[in-house]
Amino acid sequence: MTIIYGIKNCDTMKKAFRWLDEHGVSYEFHDYKKQDIDENVLRAAINEHGWEEVINRRGATWRKLPDDVQNTINETAAIKIAGENPSIIKRPLLVHQSKTYLGFKDETYAQIF
């Protein structure tokens, strides 16, 4: 089973959905806005990639965090912050064959599938 995590109206998510649909890849969509995060998947992604990659530090949600939070974040804090602000998680977060992938690139998805 392939599961794609994110927010439906995100432009990068739309590109990923389009790619998956055009290539006949069956997937389940987990919408952070409606279903919250899956903490086990978040932890798996952080274990594979590090919190620095999983947390989108270039987006508006990150910029809204107080400086002291940004400057002292660690893995535990990243999980807590992502639970409270799922928009801060890099999108999409794809789970395929028990492995996690962050972001969307045509080339990467072509290699995965």
N, CA, C and O of each residue as an XYZ file, in Angstrom:
452
protein
N       0.842     -1.185      0.000
C       0.000      0.000      0.000
C       0.881      1.240      0.000
O       1.857      1.323      0.745
N       0.533      2.182     -0.826
C       1.209      3.468     -0.891
C       0.297      4.511     -0.262
O      -0.881      4.609     -0.607
N       0.849      5.290      0.665
C       0.079      6.349      1.319
C       0.819      7.654      1.122
O       2.033      7.732      1.310
N       0.077      8.674      0.742
C       0.654      9.999      0.576
C       0.011     10.922      1.617
O      -1.212     11.029      1.706
N       0.855     11.574      2.388
C       0.430     12.443      3.485
C       0.654     13.888      3.095
O       1.666     14.230      2.482
N      -0.303     14.739      3.457
C      -0.139     16.154      3.176
C      -1.445     16.914      3.288
O      -2.361     16.529      4.015
N      -1.497     17.996      2.551
C      -2.645     18.899      2.550
C      -3.139     19.007      1.114
O      -2.365     19.305      0.204
N      -4.414     18.766      0.919
C      -4.984     18.635     -0.427
C      -4.731     19.827     -1.343
O      -4.473     19.638     -2.531
N      -4.798     21.048     -0.820
C      -4.705     22.213     -1.712
C      -3.280     22.713     -1.933
O      -3.091     23.768     -2.538
N      -2.288     21.992     -1.463
C      -0.881     22.349     -1.669
C      -0.496     22.082     -3.127
O      -0.809     21.019     -3.663
N       0.178     23.035     -3.770
C       0.563     22.876     -5.177
C       1.477     21.672     -5.402
O       1.331     20.964     -6.398
N       2.412     21.437     -4.490
C       3.310     20.293     -4.638
C       2.544     18.986     -4.504
O       2.832     18.014     -5.202
N       1.576     18.968     -3.610
C       0.725     17.776     -3.467
C      -0.043     17.526     -4.769
O      -0.155     16.383     -5.213
N      -0.563     18.578     -5.373
C      -1.315     18.432     -6.620
C      -0.438     17.829     -7.712
O      -0.904     17.002     -8.496
N       0.830     18.237     -7.769
C       1.759     17.668     -8.752
C       1.975     16.187     -8.488
O       2.009     15.379     -9.416
N       2.121     15.838     -7.216
C       2.330     14.432     -6.858
C       1.084     13.601     -7.198
O       1.196     12.522     -7.780
N      -0.092     14.102     -6.835
C      -1.338     13.399     -7.172
C      -1.429     13.170     -8.674
O      -1.748     12.071     -9.127
N      -1.143     14.228     -9.449
C      -1.232     14.142    -10.908
C      -0.277     13.062    -11.425
O      -0.657     12.246    -12.264
N       0.954     13.060    -10.925
C       1.944     12.074    -11.370
C       1.460     10.660    -11.045
O       1.483      9.780    -11.907
N       1.029     10.447     -9.827
C       0.562      9.121     -9.412
C      -0.623      8.669    -10.270
O      -0.667      7.522    -10.715
N      -1.578      9.566    -10.500
C      -2.752      9.233    -11.306
C      -2.360      8.918    -12.747
O      -2.831      7.935    -13.320
N      -1.504      9.748    -13.332
C      -1.094      9.545    -14.724
C      -0.305      8.254    -14.910
O      -0.295      7.689    -16.003
N       0.352      7.785    -13.863
C       1.156      6.570    -13.959
C       0.446      5.350    -13.365
O       1.056      4.298    -13.175
N      -0.829      5.502    -13.079
C      -1.635      4.382    -12.622
C      -1.229      3.807    -11.273
O      -1.433      2.622    -11.011
N      -0.657      4.643    -10.423
C      -0.239      4.184     -9.099
C      -1.418      4.312     -8.137
O      -1.992      5.389     -7.978
N      -1.759      3.223     -7.515
C      -2.826      3.211     -6.526
C      -2.271      3.731     -5.201
O      -1.192      3.324     -4.772
N      -3.013      4.633     -4.556
C      -2.541      5.221     -3.305
C      -3.710      5.635     -2.432
O      -4.841      5.788     -2.893
N      -3.404      5.810     -1.175
C      -4.364      6.345     -0.215
C      -3.849      7.717      0.201
O      -2.646      7.896      0.389
N      -4.744      8.678      0.344
C      -4.371     10.031      0.754
C      -4.753     10.250      2.209
O      -5.890     10.005      2.611
N      -3.791     10.713      2.987
C      -4.011     11.048      4.399
C      -3.884     12.575      4.515
O      -2.789     13.127      4.403
N      -5.005     13.233      4.738
C      -5.068     14.695      4.796
C      -4.823     15.176      6.227
O      -5.628     14.915      7.121
N      -3.717     15.874      6.435
C      -3.378     16.380      7.768
C      -4.469     17.281      8.342
O      -4.681     17.302      9.554
N      -5.143     18.004      7.500
C      -6.167     18.937      7.977
C      -7.396     18.208      8.526
O      -8.054     18.693      9.446
N      -7.693     17.054      7.960
C      -8.879     16.310      8.379
C      -8.563     15.150      9.315
O      -9.405     14.769     10.128
N      -7.370     14.587      9.213
C      -7.039     13.375      9.962
C      -5.873     13.564     10.932
O      -5.450     12.597     11.565
N      -5.356     14.752     11.063
C      -4.169     14.992     11.880
C      -2.985     14.199     11.325
O      -3.074     13.573     10.269
N      -1.881     14.240     12.060
C      -0.709     13.499     11.611
C      -0.786     12.070     12.123
O      -1.532     11.777     13.058
N      -0.029     11.201     11.520
C       0.175      9.853     12.025
C       1.551      9.891     12.678
O       2.569      9.901     11.986
N       1.584      9.911     14.008
C       2.851     10.105     14.719
C       3.860      9.008     14.397
O       5.060      9.280     14.346
N       3.409      7.788     14.182
C       4.339      6.703     13.835
C       5.019      6.960     12.494
O       6.215      6.709     12.341
N       4.261      7.457     11.530
C       4.829      7.777     10.215
C       5.782      8.962     10.346
O       6.858      8.964      9.748
N       5.394      9.959     11.119
C       6.258     11.118     11.341
C       7.577     10.677     11.974
O       8.647     11.111     11.546
N       7.505      9.826     12.979
C       8.723      9.324     13.636
C       9.586      8.518     12.660
O      10.811      8.637     12.664
N       8.945      7.706     11.831
C       9.686      6.925     10.835
C      10.415      7.847      9.858
O      11.578      7.617      9.525
N       9.720      8.894      9.401
C      10.341      9.842      8.471
C      11.520     10.560      9.135
O      12.566     10.745      8.514
N      11.348     10.959     10.390
C      12.433     11.627     11.106
C      13.604     10.671     11.317
O      14.759     11.081     11.206
N      13.324      9.409     11.618
C      14.398      8.428     11.773
C      15.165      8.229     10.472
O      16.385      8.066     10.489
N      14.454      8.240      9.340
C      15.090      8.033      8.035
C      15.819      9.264      7.523
O      16.901      9.153      6.947
N      15.227     10.445      7.730
C      15.738     11.652      7.077
C      16.276     12.705      8.036
O      16.990     13.614      7.612
N      15.947     12.600      9.314
C      16.308     13.640     10.284
C      15.232     14.697     10.342
O      14.595     14.995      9.331
N      15.021     15.270     11.518
C      13.959     16.276     11.659
C      14.225     17.490     10.779
O      13.292     18.166     10.345
N      15.504     17.764     10.519
C      15.862     18.940      9.723
C      15.316     18.868      8.302
O      15.067     19.899      7.678
N      15.130     17.651      7.791
C      14.564     17.467      6.455
C      13.049     17.361      6.490
O      12.375     17.810      5.563
N      12.516     16.783      7.528
C      11.068     16.559      7.624
C      10.328     17.862      7.916
O       9.235     18.089      7.398
N      10.918     18.705      8.736
C      10.307     19.995      9.067
C      10.677     21.003      7.989
O      11.855     21.226      7.707
N       9.659     21.607      7.394
C       9.873     22.611      6.345
C      10.243     23.937      7.002
O       9.383     24.655      7.512
N      11.535     24.249      6.980
C      12.012     25.471      7.624
C      12.025     26.667      6.673
O      12.583     27.713      7.006
N      11.422     26.524      5.500
C      11.340     27.646      4.566
C       9.930     28.198      4.434
O       9.709     29.202      3.756
N       8.977     27.542      5.084
C       7.582     27.939      4.924
C       7.092     28.920      5.967
O       7.792     29.240      6.928
N       5.884     29.387      5.757
C       5.262     30.390      6.633
C       5.055     29.865      8.049
O       5.198     30.617      9.012
N       4.719     28.583      8.187
C       4.478     28.029      9.522
C       5.746     28.098     10.361
O       5.688     28.449     11.539
N       6.882     27.771      9.772
C       8.168     27.862     10.481
C       8.462     29.313     10.867
O       8.863     29.595     11.996
N       8.263     30.208      9.935
C       8.580     31.630     10.193
C       7.720     32.213     11.305
O       8.127     33.174     11.958
N       6.545     31.651     11.530
C       5.661     32.141     12.590
C       6.073     31.652     13.978
O       5.615     32.189     14.987
N       6.933     30.639     14.031
C       7.384     30.143     15.329
C       8.305     31.167     15.984
O       9.079     31.828     15.291
N       8.237     31.309     17.295
C       9.127     32.237     17.990
C      10.597     31.836     17.788
O      10.913     30.656     17.636
N      11.475     32.825     17.788
C      12.905     32.575     17.586
C      13.458     31.560     18.571
O      14.259     30.705     18.193
N      13.040     31.640     19.836
C      13.573     30.698     20.824
C      13.170     29.263     20.507
O      13.927     28.339     20.802
N      12.005     29.057     19.916
C      11.582     27.717     19.515
C      12.412     27.259     18.319
O      12.901     26.130     18.300
N      12.574     28.123     17.329
C      13.377     27.785     16.150
C      14.814     27.446     16.539
O      15.408     26.523     15.981
N      15.366     28.182     17.483
C      16.770     28.021     17.842
C      17.046     26.839     18.758
O      18.197     26.425     18.896
N      16.011     26.285     19.388
C      16.236     25.180     20.328
C      15.548     23.889     19.902
O      15.488     22.936     20.678
N      15.035     23.849     18.689
C      14.293     22.664     18.242
C      15.215     21.444     18.169
O      16.385     21.541     17.799
N      14.650     20.307     18.531
C      15.313     19.019     18.403
C      14.265     18.023     17.934
O      13.144     18.409     17.603
N      14.620     16.749     17.903
C      13.691     15.741     17.392
C      12.388     15.692     18.189
O      11.306     15.632     17.604
N      12.481     15.717     19.492
C      11.290     15.665     20.346
C      10.406     16.887     20.114
O       9.189     16.764     19.977
N      11.021     18.059     20.073
C      10.268     19.290     19.835
C       9.661     19.294     18.430
O       8.544     19.774     18.239
N      10.384     18.766     17.460
C       9.887     18.719     16.082
C       8.602     17.892     15.998
O       7.661     18.275     15.303
N       8.563     16.767     16.701
C       7.367     15.915     16.696
C       6.195     16.651     17.342
O       5.073     16.605     16.837
N       6.456     17.322     18.445
C       5.406     18.079     19.137
C       4.883     19.217     18.254
O       3.673     19.395     18.111
N       5.796     19.976     17.670
C       5.412     21.111     16.817
C       4.636     20.626     15.597
O       3.643     21.245     15.213
N       5.076     19.529     14.983
C       4.382     18.988     13.816
C       2.978     18.503     14.187
O       2.046     18.618     13.391
N       2.835     17.964     15.392
C       1.513     17.542     15.847
C       0.559     18.705     16.012
O      -0.639     18.580     15.757
N       1.092     19.836     16.439
C       0.281     21.039     16.636
C       0.097     21.830     15.351
O      -0.897     22.540     15.194
N       1.050     21.714     14.428
C       1.056     22.483     13.174
C       1.437     21.563     12.010
O       2.557     21.664     11.511
N       0.550     20.673     11.560
C       0.935     19.731     10.509
C       1.385     20.396      9.209
O       2.039     19.758      8.385
N       1.042     21.661      9.020
C       1.484     22.363      7.807
C       2.995     22.532      7.757
O       3.549     22.867      6.710
N       3.664     22.302      8.879
C       5.115     22.488      8.934
C       5.871     21.278      8.377
O       7.081     21.349      8.162
N       5.166     20.170      8.144
C       5.804     18.965      7.621
C       5.993     19.117      6.120
O       5.076     19.516      5.403
N       7.201     18.793      5.652
C       7.487     18.871      4.214
C       6.507     17.982      3.464
O       6.223     16.861      3.885
N       5.996     18.491      2.353
C       4.988     17.774      1.588
C       5.466     17.500      0.164
O       6.265     18.238     -0.413
N       4.938     16.404     -0.370
C       4.246     15.332      0.322
C       5.216     14.453      1.099
O       6.421     14.438      0.849
N       4.652     13.732      2.039
C       5.363     12.669      2.740
C       4.747     11.385      2.208
O       3.578     11.092      2.460
N       5.541     10.628      1.474
C       5.063      9.421      0.807
C       5.609      8.202      1.540
O       6.790      8.156      1.886
N       4.756      7.225      1.773
C       5.188      5.954      2.348
C       4.891      4.868      1.320
O       3.748      4.669      0.906
N       5.949      4.177      0.923
C       5.820      3.106     -0.066
C       6.770      1.987      0.338
O       7.969      2.213      0.505
N       6.238      0.791      0.494
C       7.023     -0.387      0.888
C       7.857     -0.104      2.145
O       9.052     -0.394      2.194
N       7.205      0.463      3.144
C       7.801      0.740      4.462
C       8.953      1.740      4.433
O       9.729      1.811      5.386
N       9.074      2.501      3.373
C      10.101      3.533      3.281
C       9.412      4.873      3.088
O       8.356      4.943      2.460
N      10.002      5.943      3.626
C       9.407      7.271      3.495
C      10.196      8.114      2.503
O      11.414      7.986      2.378
N       9.473      8.976      1.805
C      10.057      9.890      0.821
C       9.474     11.272      1.069
O       8.286     11.406      1.365
N      10.304     12.294      0.949
C       9.873     13.676      1.200
C       9.887     14.494     -0.084
O      10.790     14.365     -0.911
N       8.884     15.327     -0.235
C       8.831     16.215     -1.389
C       8.400     15.473     -2.641
O       8.094     14.282     -2.601
N       8.381     16.197     -3.753
C       8.002     15.588     -5.022
C       8.955     16.025     -6.115
O       9.227     17.212     -6.295
N       9.456     15.039     -6.840
C      10.205     15.259     -8.073
C       9.832     14.122     -9.016
O       9.767     12.963     -8.608
N       9.586     14.462    -10.281
C       9.236     13.442    -11.279
C      10.238     12.291    -11.259
O       9.857     11.120    -11.233
N      11.526     12.643    -11.272
C      12.584     11.628    -11.371
C      12.548     10.666    -10.171
O      12.719      9.457    -10.320
N      12.325     11.226     -9.003
C      12.301     10.398     -7.790
C      11.119      9.449     -7.826
O      11.267      8.263     -7.530
N       9.960      9.947     -8.180
C       8.780      9.081     -8.239
C       8.955      8.015     -9.314
O       8.511      6.883     -9.127
N       9.588      8.349    -10.433
C       9.838      7.364    -11.487
C      10.744      6.242    -10.967
O      10.564      5.083    -11.341
N      11.706      6.571    -10.117
C      12.587      5.552     -9.538
C      11.842      4.695     -8.514
O      12.047      3.483     -8.443
N      10.980      5.328     -7.725
C      10.243      4.599     -6.691
C       9.281      3.598     -7.316
O       9.171      2.462     -6.855
N       8.581      4.028     -8.375
C       7.531      3.205     -8.955
C       7.943      2.609    -10.281
O       7.164      1.886    -10.901
